[in-house]
Amino acid sequence: MTPAMPDLWTSLLWLGLLMVPVTLLKRWVMIHLHALGVITLGSDYRAIWLRFLVLAPGIFLHEFSHWITARLLFVPTGKFSLGPSRSVTRGKQVQVTMGYVMIGQTDPIRASLIGVAPFIFGTAAIVLIGNYGFRQALAVDLPPTGIIAAVITHLTDLFRVPDAWLWLYLTFSISNSLIPSASDRRDWWAAGLYLIALAAIVVILTGVRQPPPELLAAIHRALDTLVFAFTLTLVIDLVMGVVIYALHKLISRLTGRRVYFR
């Protein structure tokens, strides 16, 4: 069954609504993870290393997705590095990177594909973990609200599967490492202009006014997959956030150290 355009807009709307709490929660969790490292290890530098170790699987997947995508697109690659490093920007702000891959110069389209690769690979990994690790299959016949409700309703089932804490950890690590960095997004505007121009040319030459049903179905499937992945990461970030917050408060009480947030 081919989805109607209103169905696509509904899926897109729910995806946008999900992105707000997901983004805010991820920021809150990372701040408290760093604070936990500071009060436990006694220095900001060691806290950065703790954050790297906690997110290591996701960071590796992030950088590997850049590397493999560049190789598949015949773009030369250089050094592949994992580990925290600091650099000073022009505004004299300290920027911390957790890893990088040297990518050769290329056109905006391929550069954008390489830049968005962590999000695609990360989302695919979360969906696979959800399906085969947590055994929560994506219900293709459900609307976005049904997908969200199914994940939340089966929350307790996450802890009943074999190796539940391994899947929780991997999902947490990957989901907090899949967002493309500012340098990854550098060529997106140019690629977007190229794609808009190409679409306009196709419409002018072919007279096509309505996207093919197969394309609409594929977009709808992709949006529902993102709704599933975002809901699963939101739930798991809540669980891991409670654990990190509890450890933060416990160790702070035991050591007498405090971290003040601005």
PyMOL commands that set and color helices and strands:
alter all, ss='L'
color gray80, all
select helices_A, chain A and resi 5-41+44-54+56-72+108-133+144-153+155-159+164-175+188-206+213-255
alter helices_A, ss='H'
color red, helices_A
select strands_A, chain A and resi 77-88+94-103
alter strands_A, ss='S'
color yellow, strands_A
deselect
rebuild
show_as cartoon
